[in-house]
Amino acid sequence: MKGSEADEFSLEQTAPVRLFYIIITLTLGWPMYLVANVSGRPYDRWANHFDPYSPIFSKRERLEVSKLHAFRLLMLT
């Protein structure tokens, strides 16, 4: 009887490889998602999480995003 794929050894299941994937996701994937909406829902125009007029946000949320950016700038000064 042939074993299933789950029973076979895979290099991707080892701790060092999983750690590598986590590091790549957090250092490249997450920032790319925030800035350019990579692997996110498709929109009719360019979208990012820092533009209050991005199609990601509703009109109601635009003020909240703007406040968030103002407070971030205030914290940096």
Rosetta blueprint (number, residue, H / E / L):
1 M L
2 K L
3 G L
4 S L
5 E H
6 A H
7 D H
8 E L
9 F L
10 S L
11 L H
12 E H
13 Q H
14 T L
15 A H
16 P H
17 V H
18 R H
19 L H
20 F H
21 Y H
22 I H
23 I H
24 I H
25 T H
26 L H
27 T H
28 L H
29 G H
30 W H
31 P H
32 M H
33 Y H
34 L H
35 V H
36 A H
37 N L
38 V L
39 S L
40 G L
41 R L
42 P L
43 Y L
44 D L
45 R L
46 W L
47 A L
48 N L
49 H L
50 F L
51 D L
52 P L
53 Y L
54 S L
55 P L
56 I L
57 F L
58 S L
59 K H
60 R H
61 E H
62 R H
63 L H
64 E H
65 V H
66 S H
67 K H
68 L H
69 H H
70 A H
71 F H
72 R H
73 L H
74 L H
75 M H
76 L H
77 T L
